[in-house]
């Protein structure tokens, strides 16, 4: 089965399946649209990709399930905006300046009172938040694993890929773990939304690609996954599969709404992983993976850092009380930072984007 026809059909279907009751195409500073009862609408800021919109609509649905007043016509307004990371697709995130490229415009709209809350993929959110904002809510987490996808399912596993196969991925984390398994694999910069990546795969631009299974599931596209990789095969990114909701720290109304949606177990795991990333001062030059899960009332964490070519890899595992989630993550990051040594991180800083990536843009 070809991806192109199936993806096109899904795109047409998704336009109606996810259509909001009222969508503003941009965050606006003009007069607000008022709900029927005269209440100022809750304005949700979101990126405009199909996945981002699916996450915003999921947030809206959960809010309406808990707060009847938000079911009124116009009670929730979606404010869709493009970020710099969405607009520049021919360069790697590292060349553009990092993951904050997917949140800066939303941060600006939030601080400018153009939106009330912002819905994010947590793996795109920097470990620091702009002053005046908080992120008190994570929705229940989706499956965090990566999906392996080959054209028409030709190769069922990473191990089946022939030497010198071309893999489409913009992730240094994935590149490092792939090349640790097979140094002959060639990873090429592969950005754009899920539908764009699947189209490129169908066109034979690459032999295979990897995507978060969470995103595929949220768009009802998980049938495209050739295989779902467990943590032993591919440790996922920090906060992968988690949705976070941000608001201004003095906005009591928004805080009331989004705190009611928070899933404590997800929040604890995400806090653990982000503390790990922060301890490593992680950026888009450093392949970093980190995942926490709660098992039998304890939080268990696994993390790794690696060289982009997979030639060096440092791993750690730890566990403890859920209440100590952030402390556990921070300690794990400090442990790996000490084991890798200053020279490891100095090499990352000194490397140019071209040296780190060793990639071409497709």
N, C-alpha and C positions, 0 to 999 in steps of 0.2 A: 504493500500500500504506500502511495506517495504522500509525503507530508503536505505539499502545497495545497491540494484540493481540500484536504481535511482541515487544515488550518484556516483556509479562506472561509469555509463553511462555519467554523467555530467563531471566526471574527464577526461574520454577519449575525450569527445567533447571539453573540455576547452583547451586541449593540442594543438589543431589546431585553435580553435576560437581565442585564445589570442596569437598565435605564432608570435614573433617579426621578423622583417626582418633580424636582426642580434643580437644575444645575446651572451655575454661573460659570462662564468660560474662563473667568479670571477673578483674582481677588480684587475687589473693587472698594474704593474709598467713597463712593457715592451713597445716596440714601439707601437704607436697608429695605429689603422686601419684608413686609410684615405678615406674620401668620394671621389666620382668621380671627383669633381672639385678641389680636393686638400685641402679642408677645414678640419681642425681637427674636428672629430665628437664630438657631445655633449654627454657626458657619464652620463647616469642616474644610480645612485646607488639605489638598491632595495633589500629587503628581497625576499626569494624564494617561499613563500607560495602562493597558488592560489589567495588569496585575494590581497596580496601585488603586485603580478604580474599584476592582473587586474587593480590596481591603477596606476602602472607604465605605462601600455599600454594606459590607459585613458589620462595620462599626455602627452605621446608621440603623441597621436591622436590630442589633443588640440594644441600642439606646431606646428604640421604640418598643421593644419587648418589656423594658423595665419602667419607662416613663411614658404614660399614656398621652401626656400633653405634647409629646414630640411626634405623635401620629397625625396631628392636625396638618392640613395643607399648608406648606410653606414654613413649617416649624423647624425644619432642617434644610440648610442650603449648602450645596456642594460647590466649593470654589476650586476650580481646576487650574493648575499653573504648570508651566514648564520650568525645569531647572537647567542650569548650565550643563550638568551631566547628561540630561536628556537630549540636548541640542547638538553636542559635539560627540560624534560617535566614531570618528576616524582616528582617535587617539586613545591610549590607555588611560585609566583613571589616574595612574601614577604620574603620567606626563601632564595631566590636567590639574593635579594638585591634591588629589585624595577624595575620600568618600564624602566629605562635607559638601561636595558639589551637588549632591542630591537633596540637601536640606537647607542650604543657605537662603534660597528664595522663600521657602516656607517659613523659616525663622524670621525673615524680614517682614513678611506679611503678618505673622503672629504678633511681633513686637509693635507693628504699626497699627494694630487693631483692625486689620482687614479680614482676619479670620479669628475664630475663637479657639479652635483646637486643630492640631495637625496629626494626620495618620501617617505613620512611617513603617517601612520594613526596618526592623531594629538593626539588622546588619549594616545598614547604610548610615546609621546615626553615630556621629563621633562620640568618644567617651566623655567629652565636655559638652555642656549645653550653654547656650547664650544666657548671660545674666538676665534675670527677670522671667525665665521660663523653667518649668519642671516637667518631668515625664513620669507621672505616678501610676501609669496603667500599662499593663501588658495583657492582651487578650489570650485566651487559651491557645497554647502553641500547637501548630501543625507538626507533622512528621519532619524532623530536622535533616534527614539524610539527603545525599546527592543522588540524582538519577543519571545513569549512563545511557546515552542514546546514540545508536549507530544507524546509518541509512538503511531503512527497511529491515532493521534488526539483524543485519549481516553478521555482526560480531556481538556475541552475547555478554562478554566480559572484557574488562581492560586487558586481561592476560591473552585474550584471543587476537588482539590487534597485532598485525604484522609489524616488524621493525620498520622504522621511518614513517609510520602512520602520522597523519596530520590531525591534531585535536584542536577544536575551536574552543578557546576559553580566555576570558579576560582576567581570570583569577590566578594570582601567583601561588596562592594556597593549593589550588588544584594542580597547577603546573608542577610545583615542587613534589607533590605526592605521586603524580603520574611518572615523572622522570626518575624518581627514586625506585620505581618498579621497573622502568625500561628507559634507560638514558637515550635511546635512539629516537624516542617519540619527539615530534616537533609540535610545540604549542604555539598557536597563532592568535593574535588579538581578535576577539569575537564579541562585539558589543551590539546593543540594540535590544528590543524587547523579545520575549519568548518566541513570538510568531516569526519575527525576523530571523532569529537564529535557526529555527526549524526549517525555514525556507532555504537558508544558505546551506544547511546540511543536505536537504533534498536536491539542491542544485550541484552537489558534489564538490563544494568549496573545501570541505573537510571530510575526514572519514568518520569522525564521531565528535560528540560534544557532551558536556556535563551541565546539568541545571539542578537547582534545588527542587526536590519533589514537592515541597510545600507550595511553591508558586504554580506548578502544574496542577496540583489538586485544587487549589483555590479557583482555577479557571476551568475545571473539569477537563483537563488535558493530560491527566496522568497515564492515559492509554498510550501515549507516545514514548513512555519510558521503556527502554529495552531491559534495564535491570535497575533495581534500587540498591545502592551500595551501603553496606554496614560500616560502622566506625573503623573496623580493622582495615577495610579497603580504602576508605576516604573519610578522614575526620572532617566534619563540617565546619563552617565558619562560625565565629562567635556570633551568637544571637540569631543564627539562621532559623527560619521558620516562625519567628516571633513578630507580632505586630505591636507597635508602641504608639501611645497617644500622648501628645504634648500640649500644654496650655501655658498661659501666663500664670505666674505664681500668686498674683493677687486677684485672680478671676474666680471668685467663690462659686459662681454658678457652674462654670465649666468643670471645676474641680469636683463638685458634687456629682455631676453626670459621669465623668470618666472614672472616678474612683469606684463607682458602683460596678463598672465593667472589669475591674482588675482581677486577674487570676493569680492568686498568691504563689502557687508552685512555679508557674511560668516566670513570674517576677523574680523569685529567688534564684532560679537557674540563670536567667539573663543577667541579673546583678552579679552573680558569681563569674560568669564568662566575661562581662565587661570590665570587672575589676582585674581579671587576668590580663586582658588586652591593655588596660591603662598602665599596669605595672611594667609591661614591656614597652610602653610608649609606642604602641603598634601603629604602623602607617602602611600605605599601599606599596612600599618598597620591601616589606618584610612578610614572607609567607607565614601566617599565623593561623592556627586552628584551635578551637576550644569549645568543649561541650560539657554541660552538666545535666544530670538527670536525678530525680528523686526515687530512691529504691529503699523500701522498708523503713521509711521515716528518716532516712539519711540522704544528704546530697553527695553525689559522686561526680567527680570532675576529671576530665582528661584533656590535656593540652599538648600542643607541639609548636615548635618553630623550626624553620629549615632555610637552607640556601635555595634560591630560586631554581637552581638546576638539580635539586634533590641530593646533592653530593654530601651534605651534612644535615642531620636531623636530630633534634633534642626533644624528648618526650617526658611527660610527667603524669602521674595519677594521684589523686588524693580524695579524701572523703571526710565528712564531719556533720555537725548539726546544721539543720536548715537555717536557723537563726544566724549562723556564722558564714552564710554563703559568700558575701563579699570578701570577708577575711580569708576564706579558703582560696578563692580565685586570686586574690592579691599575692598570697604566699606562694602559690604555684607559679605565678609570673615572675616573682623575684627569684625563685629557685632556678627556673630556666635561664633567666638573665645571667645569673651567677655561673651556671654550668657552661653556657655558650661563651661567656667572656667578652670583654670589651672589644677585642679584635673582630669578633663576629659582627657586631653591630656597627663598628667603624667601617667595615667593608661595605655594609648596606648603604651607609650615608655617602660614602665616596663614589659608589657606582652611579653611572649615568643611567637614565631610564632605558636606553638601548642596551647597555650591558646587563642590566637586571633582567629585562624581558627576553632578550635574544629572540624577539618575535618580529613578524611582519604583520601588517594590518590587512585584514580581509573584509 
